[in-house]
Amino acid sequence: SQTDFWVQTNGPYGGSVSAIAVDSAGYVFAGTYGQGMYLSWDNCRSWTMLDVPLAENEVVFDIATRLVGCLFVGTSQGLYRSTFYGSWEYSRLGSSYGVAYAVSSVVVSSNGDIFAGTYWDGVYRSTDNGNTWTQVSAGQTRSYIGCLAIDAHGYVFAGTGGGGIYRSTDNGNNWTQVNTGLTDLEISALAISPAGYILAGSEYS
């Protein structure tokens, strides 16, 4: 089958690839570790560097798409939004003391709300396509968010550094720890299968 082997694509050759996303039109986006972002519209046969106003050595941690042409990019220095893959806006989420916190994870719910996990300031939510953001971390005791995921019921899951996994059943307003069975509370990756199984990747186990 097609999943039994891997074929290297023709790039992008801009440094280590740290994030990948595909939108509903089939466009493929690749973020790199300090060398910008790339777009492929021909199934990875060719790549174009996007004109994202990233700082030197700024790392792309995550990419999320909302409808065709709307992109959210979490980086080591904040969050970027593009409405046409060419016009970019920057948000300094959690910018207390004048320092923008890194955005480690970005997910979009089925109703169009956007959630952004930061490294030191919890979770933020936008209900207006990224125009404004509100911190939604009630019940969380860890501000370091490593990853986010949303299941078919709209429940939001946040993997944290040292606090395990938190779940919100009310669109991010309140959070509860759900760690039964976890042997490592440093959660670095979350994924949800079509059958509803939640998979968690940890740092050490």
Solvent accessible surface area in square Angstrom, and as a share of the most:
residue,aa,sasa,rsa
1,S,104,0.67
2,Q,165,0.73
3,T,121,0.70
4,D,111,0.57
5,F,126,0.53
6,W,244,0.86
7,V,115,0.66
8,Q,157,0.70
9,T,60,0.35
10,N,90,0.46
11,G,10,0.10
12,P,17,0.11
13,Y,165,0.63
14,G,11,0.10
15,G,45,0.43
16,S,79,0.51
17,V,65,0.38
18,S,45,0.29
19,A,9,0.07
20,I,119,0.60
21,A,15,0.12
22,V,88,0.51
23,D,9,0.04
24,S,98,0.63
25,A,55,0.43
26,G,38,0.37
27,Y,73,0.28
28,V,15,0.09
29,F,0,0.00
30,A,2,0.02
31,G,0,0.00
32,T,0,0.00
33,Y,138,0.53
34,G,12,0.12
35,Q,95,0.42
36,G,11,0.11
37,M,0,0.00
38,Y,29,0.11
39,L,18,0.09
40,S,0,0.00
41,W,141,0.49
42,D,34,0.18
43,N,116,0.59
44,C,21,0.13
45,R,158,0.58
46,S,47,0.30
47,W,48,0.17
48,T,60,0.35
49,M,114,0.51
50,L,18,0.09
51,D,124,0.64
52,V,17,0.10
53,P,82,0.52
54,L,34,0.17
55,A,47,0.36
56,E,155,0.70
57,N,104,0.53
58,E,3,0.01
59,V,14,0.08
60,V,0,0.00
61,F,58,0.24
62,D,36,0.19
63,I,11,0.05
64,A,11,0.09
65,T,37,0.21
66,R,58,0.21
67,L,130,0.65
68,V,93,0.53
69,G,9,0.08
70,C,10,0.06
71,L,0,0.00
72,F,1,0.00
73,V,0,0.00
74,G,0,0.00
75,T,0,0.00
76,S,35,0.22
77,Q,79,0.35
78,G,0,0.00
79,L,3,0.01
80,Y,10,0.04
81,R,30,0.11
82,S,0,0.00
83,T,43,0.25
84,F,166,0.69
85,Y,27,0.10
86,G,53,0.51
87,S,66,0.42
88,W,34,0.12
89,E,88,0.39
90,Y,90,0.34
91,S,29,0.19
92,R,112,0.41
93,L,10,0.05
94,G,10,0.10
95,S,45,0.29
96,S,53,0.34
97,Y,210,0.80
98,G,57,0.55
99,V,93,0.54
100,A,17,0.14
101,Y,44,0.17
102,A,13,0.10
103,V,0,0.00
104,S,10,0.06
105,S,6,0.04
106,V,5,0.03
107,V,28,0.16
108,V,40,0.23
109,S,13,0.08
110,S,123,0.79
111,N,105,0.54
112,G,11,0.10
113,D,13,0.07
114,I,0,0.00
115,F,0,0.00
116,A,0,0.00
117,G,0,0.00
118,T,0,0.00
119,Y,48,0.18
120,W,149,0.52
121,D,33,0.17
122,G,2,0.02
123,V,0,0.00
124,Y,25,0.09
125,R,37,0.14
126,S,1,0.00
127,T,93,0.54
128,D,53,0.27
129,N,40,0.20
130,G,8,0.08
131,N,98,0.50
132,T,89,0.52
133,W,44,0.15
134,T,82,0.47
135,Q,87,0.39
136,V,11,0.06
137,S,27,0.17
138,A,53,0.41
139,G,53,0.51
140,Q,25,0.11
141,T,113,0.66
142,R,110,0.40
143,S,53,0.34
144,Y,70,0.27
145,I,0,0.00
146,G,18,0.17
147,C,11,0.07
148,L,10,0.05
149,A,10,0.08
150,I,36,0.18
151,D,21,0.11
152,A,108,0.84
153,H,149,0.66
154,G,26,0.25
155,Y,76,0.29
156,V,1,0.00
157,F,9,0.04
158,A,0,0.00
159,G,0,0.00
160,T,0,0.00
161,G,16,0.15
162,G,15,0.15
163,G,3,0.02
164,G,0,0.00
165,I,11,0.06
166,Y,2,0.01
167,R,84,0.31
168,S,1,0.00
169,T,78,0.45
170,D,53,0.28
171,N,46,0.23
172,G,0,0.00
173,N,71,0.37
174,N,87,0.45
175,W,11,0.04
176,T,85,0.49
177,Q,87,0.39
178,V,47,0.27
179,N,34,0.17
180,T,147,0.85
181,G,72,0.70
182,L,58,0.29
183,T,126,0.73
184,D,19,0.10
185,L,71,0.36
186,E,57,0.26
187,I,6,0.03
188,S,52,0.33
189,A,53,0.41
190,L,24,0.12
191,A,55,0.42
192,I,45,0.23
193,S,33,0.21
194,P,152,0.95
195,A,81,0.63
196,G,44,0.42
197,Y,155,0.59
198,I,71,0.36
199,L,109,0.54
200,A,47,0.36
201,G,30,0.29
202,S,31,0.20
203,E,98,0.44
204,Y,178,0.68
205,S,103,0.66
